[in-house]
Amino acid sequence: MARTEPETRARPAGPTASRDELERIEIDLLLEGIFRRYGFDFREYAPASLKRRLWRRIHAEGLTSVSALQERVLHDSAVMERLLLDLSINVTAMYRDPSFYAAFRERVVPLLRTYPFVRVWNAGCSTGEEVYSLAILLAEEDLYDKTRIYATDINESVLERARAGIFPLDKMREYTQNYIAAGGKRSFSEYYVANHEAATFSRSLVDNVVFAQHNLVSDQSFNEFHVVMCRNVMIYFDKPLQDRVHRLFYDSLATFGVLALGHKETIRFSPYEERYEELDSEERLYRKVR
Ligand SMILES: C[S@@+](CC[C@H](N)C(=O)[O-])C[C@H]1O[C@@H](n2cnc3c(N)ncnc32)[C@H](O)[C@@H]1O
């Protein structure tokens, strides 16, 4: 929901309020309640996808209105946990969009070689597939030993899965193809042990990874990074929130640090556009220059 100016927010919908207007009020109240009760701030998430996901949870809980969901969420933290999973959309994959990793190898790796120590922030890492992909890439480029990856997400339960590094075995064929397309240099199966239904990735890949809960909406910067990688997260935010998160990333990057956004996001039209130079226009890799 877009955060509106106080006078707009206070304006009553009136006696002829449409169903849509009433639903907007209900959603605003629900999001306000979630924020005040749990501290999760979804008030500036893009409305269309938010609404779809709220209704998914309403039906799954056997309810019929947004207000009924509000009642449940405020009084039952288990419902909030389930709603959080719906709202935080955790879809991910290893070497998702392989061309992104190929461009990272070609354009970012040479820059990282110039540093004695490298700090990477993978924001919105979900269940960790992106983190393991990056760790493998850095290891193959002999950079992993001098790198620390801070992998964060709003959602503690996906972070637990990320820490474990156990992914479905039936995904490995797809991930192997992605790995090869991304310029992988070895045999992908060297990185995991397959048993029953699962592929357990080598613990050495997370030796230099710190997993931590961090909320891009409300938490501050916590370090100075050489790379900030955040893909498929800001698409769920409205424009003012995207701009605030761009500010957070800008403040979190060292000068000449790299912002890695992937296909779906851009710094174009953000107030920070002028402060970066483009390293790769397709894969949206930018370098902070001022
Ligand atoms: C679609 S996944 C993207 C995962 C991965 N970056 C990728 O591209 O495959 C979006 C992730 O963003 C996280 N997320 C959503 N809102 C967030 C916030 N305010 N702060 C931090 N993470 C957030 C979600 O929990 C989810 O794991």
The ligand as a Gaussian input file, in Angstrom:
#p B3LYP/6-31G(d) Opt

LIG

0 1
 C       11.374000     -13.761000      -4.738000
 S       12.511000     -13.920000      -3.408000
 C       14.024000     -13.571000      -4.220000
 C       15.120000     -14.503000      -3.787000
 C       16.455000     -14.315000      -4.526000
 N       16.992000     -13.008000      -4.310000
 C       16.305000     -14.586000      -5.989000
 O       16.308000     -13.671000      -6.799000
 O       16.167000     -15.754000      -6.367000
 C       12.174000     -12.447000      -2.476000
 C       12.763000     -12.487000      -1.072000
 O       12.713000     -11.165000      -0.533000
 C       12.421000     -11.267000       0.834000
 N       11.863000      -9.996000       1.306000
 C       10.644000      -9.465000       1.052000
 N       10.490000      -8.307000       1.714000
 C       11.664000      -8.089000       2.377000
 C       12.127000      -7.074000       3.235000
 N       11.337000      -6.044000       3.549000
 N       13.376000      -7.165000       3.751000
 C       14.170000      -8.219000       3.445000
 N       13.780000      -9.233000       2.640000
 C       12.548000      -9.170000       2.116000
 C       11.423000     -12.395000       0.904000
 O       11.338000     -12.969000       2.200000
 C       11.970000     -13.369000      -0.141000
 O       12.783000     -14.348000       0.444000

